[in-house]
Amino acid sequence: MDTIDAIILGIIQGLTEFLPVSSSGHLELGKAILGDQSVPEESLLFTVILHFATALSTLVVFRKDIFDIIKGLLQFKKNEETLFSLKIIVSMIPAVFVGLFFEEQLEQLFGGNILFVGFMLLITAALLWLADKAKNTLKAVTFSNAFIIGISQAIAMLPGISRSGATISTSVLLGNDKTKAARFSFLMVVPLIFGKIAKDILGGDLHFSSANSMPLLLGFLAAFFSGLVACTWMISLVKKSKLSYFAVYCVIVGLIAIIFGFLN
């Protein structure tokens, strides 16, 4: 993978991790368009590094929230921060289950299955359109909500289903406040990303080569800085109920992917 491709894919990951258009789907589309010839081990390492970059950008954007959560947890009391952390843990259960028991089946869906990505983007579009029509409330995420949102996050492991789109839409359709829904959606994925990175490192699945250090670094930086912009922008868009714009976008890209998939 050359440096230009790495930067382009980094920007794609940074923007689409937070915008509700499916980062995994766009990475698959981007690799197909750019003709990525990386061997599976190199492709996995690059993907992990891009996700690490967007996880760090989440920590930066929500640094105050995270600091408050840690401070509340250190009080060892049943407070708002402790309850929020427990809800995050509950939301992780479905994705952890799928990741542990269906990892091989999921990996088979990655690797240029553009037709599948196209149909999943249409499902993402439907979720966004429904969420955009929902009325805003002041309701906070409950424990039962957290588990249901977690199921959406697990389903969003499929390429083409937007993780942020699915989780925010599910939360909003459950009657939760849109701003709180976005905050919960972005924070709930951070432990999963770091957990996945730790699993890949300990499992010896990542193979680093100094020859690829520059593309990896540039991809990381591109994903990190574009992630900062996209995360901040997305919070503002959710407040203003602009999800229908992304629904239209997902329909257009989904149809293009389906056509591309049939032709190839």
Helices and strands as residue ranges (DSSP letters): H 3-18, H 23-34, H 40-61, H 63-73, H 80-101, H 103-107, H 114-133, H 143-155, H 163-173, H 178-188, H 190-202, G 210-212, H 213-239, H 243-263
